[in-house]
Amino acid sequence: MTPPADIEPDQRFRVRRARTADVRHIRALLDGYAAQRILLSKETVTLYEDIQEFWVAETVSDDVPGTVIGCGALHVMWEDLAEVRTLAVAAEWRRHGVGHVLLSRLLRVAEELGVVRVFCLTFEVDFFARHGFERVQGTPVDTDVYAQLLRSADEGVAEFLDLDRVKPNTLGNVRMLRRMGTATQNGRADSRQTN
């Protein structure tokens, strides 16, 4: 049984776990940003393989309720490390809080999983900074973890490690990291405790 979705305070959209039927909508969102070179494109088969990592925002009160207007994924990379991936919002819904709500949900999932650091690779530096992410240089893992992560075939892990082979794909993007439980929001310390 699918857990209930949360209807957001403005009552115009809700966030829920993605389902396989959402892949075509995620694909459309992703294609729009990939054409602008803001997000890297992904094969459709990869979206299906990773659907359990995705959350979507959908309308609840417009002419077509259930329209997917945003998506985002959380990919666990290591015991204490995950990456926010494929965070995208339909152009007409930008600046309406959809990205904020999706990212907040992904960060809550990270906490539930016991992840204490969340990585992203983004052009939207100000947006992620408002959510407690900071620019990161180098690779913030010890040498043993680094050696293990090198064994991953996942391109996102290669981007996190800042490997030379992925740099042509990531030009202009900023590598950012949030340490859970230490973020600020609107100038106030995040008081949530991590277990």
C-alpha positions in Angstrom: 0.0 0.0 0.0 1.3 3.4 -0.9 1.7 5.8 2.0 -0.6 8.9 1.8 0.7 12.0 0.1 1.1 15.2 2.0 -1.0 18.1 0.7 1.0 21.2 1.0 -0.2 24.3 2.9 -1.3 26.2 -0.2 -3.6 23.2 -1.1 -2.5 23.4 -4.8 -0.1 20.5 -4.9 1.0 17.5 -2.9 4.1 15.5 -2.7 4.1 11.7 -2.8 6.4 8.8 -3.7 6.7 8.3 -7.4 5.2 5.4 -9.3 6.2 3.8 -12.5 3.3 5.6 -14.3 5.1 8.9 -13.4 8.2 8.1 -15.4 6.9 9.7 -18.6 6.2 12.9 -16.7 9.6 12.8 -15.0 11.1 12.2 -18.5 9.3 15.4 -19.8 10.5 17.5 -16.9 14.0 16.2 -17.3 14.1 16.7 -21.1 13.2 20.4 -20.7 16.1 21.0 -18.4 18.5 18.7 -20.3 17.8 20.7 -23.5 18.9 23.8 -21.6 22.0 22.0 -20.3 20.8 22.5 -16.7 20.4 18.8 -15.8 22.1 15.8 -17.4 19.7 13.6 -19.3 19.1 10.0 -18.1 18.0 7.0 -20.1 14.4 6.1 -19.6 15.4 2.7 -18.4 17.5 4.3 -15.6 14.5 6.3 -14.5 12.5 3.1 -14.2 15.3 1.4 -12.3 15.6 4.3 -9.9 11.9 5.0 -9.5 11.9 4.0 -5.8 14.3 6.9 -5.1 11.9 9.5 -6.6 9.2 11.7 -5.2 6.9 13.8 -7.3 4.8 16.9 -6.7 1.4 16.8 -8.3 -1.5 19.3 -8.6 -4.6 18.8 -6.5 -6.8 21.8 -7.3 -6.3 22.9 -10.9 -8.2 22.0 -14.0 -6.3 18.7 -14.3 -5.6 17.3 -10.8 -2.8 14.8 -10.6 -0.6 16.6 -13.1 3.1 16.0 -12.1 4.7 19.5 -11.7 8.0 18.5 -10.1 10.3 15.6 -9.1 13.4 14.8 -7.2 15.3 11.8 -6.1 17.5 10.8 -3.2 20.3 8.3 -4.0 22.2 6.7 -1.1 25.9 6.6 -1.9 27.4 5.4 1.4 26.4 4.7 5.0 26.2 8.4 5.9 26.1 10.0 2.5 23.3 10.5 -0.1 22.8 12.7 -3.2 19.8 14.8 -4.2 19.3 14.1 -7.9 17.1 15.2 -10.7 15.3 18.0 -8.7 13.2 19.6 -11.4 10.0 21.8 -11.4 7.8 22.6 -14.3 8.5 26.2 -15.5 5.1 27.5 -14.7 5.4 26.2 -11.1 8.8 27.7 -10.4 8.8 30.2 -7.5 5.7 28.6 -6.0 7.5 26.5 -3.3 7.4 23.2 -5.2 11.2 22.8 -5.2 11.4 23.7 -1.6 8.8 21.2 -0.6 10.4 18.4 -2.7 13.9 19.1 -1.3 12.5 19.2 2.3 10.9 15.8 1.7 14.2 14.4 0.3 16.1 15.7 3.3 13.5 14.2 5.7 14.0 10.8 3.9 17.7 11.2 4.3 17.3 11.7 8.0 15.0 8.7 8.3 17.6 6.6 6.6 20.3 7.8 9.0 22.2 9.8 6.4 24.1 12.7 7.9 25.5 14.3 4.7 23.6 15.1 1.5 25.4 16.1 -1.7 24.2 17.9 -4.8 25.7 19.0 -8.0 23.9 22.1 -9.2 23.6 25.4 -11.0 21.0 26.6 -8.4 23.6 27.6 -5.8 21.4 30.1 -4.0 18.4 27.7 -3.8 20.5 25.0 -2.2 22.4 27.5 0.1 19.0 28.6 1.5 18.5 24.9 2.5 21.8 24.6 4.3 24.1 23.4 1.5 27.6 24.7 1.3 30.1 24.6 -1.5 32.6 21.8 -1.1 36.1 21.4 -2.5 37.8 18.1 -2.8 36.1 14.9 -1.6 34.8 15.0 1.9 35.3 11.3 2.7 38.2 9.4 4.1 40.6 7.4 1.9 39.0 4.0 2.6 35.5 5.2 1.6 37.0 7.0 -1.4 38.5 3.7 -2.5 35.2 1.9 -2.2 33.3 4.7 -4.0 35.8 4.4 -6.9 34.3 1.0 -7.5 30.9 2.3 -8.3 29.8 2.5 -11.9 27.3 5.3 -11.0 28.1 8.6 -12.7 26.7 10.5 -9.8 29.3 9.0 -7.5 32.0 9.9 -10.1 30.7 13.5 -10.0 30.8 13.5 -6.2 34.4 12.2 -6.3 35.1 15.0 -8.9 36.8 12.5 -11.2 38.3 14.0 -14.4 36.3 11.7 -16.7 33.0 13.4 -15.7 34.2 17.0 -15.6 33.0 17.7 -19.2 29.5 16.8 -18.1 29.6 19.0 -15.0 31.2 22.3 -16.2 29.6 25.2 -14.5 27.9 23.1 -11.8 28.8 23.6 -8.2 29.4 20.7 -5.8 27.5 21.3 -2.5 27.1 19.4 0.7 24.7 19.7 3.6 25.4 18.2 7.0 22.1 17.2 8.5 20.9 18.8 11.7 23.1 21.9 11.1 21.2 23.7 8.4 19.7 27.1 8.8 16.4 28.2 7.3 15.4 31.8 7.2 18.3 32.6 9.5 17.2 30.2 12.3 19.1 27.1 13.3 17.4 23.8 12.3 16.4 22.4 15.6 15.6 18.8 14.4 17.7 16.2 16.0 19.2 13.3 14.0 19.2 9.9 15.7 
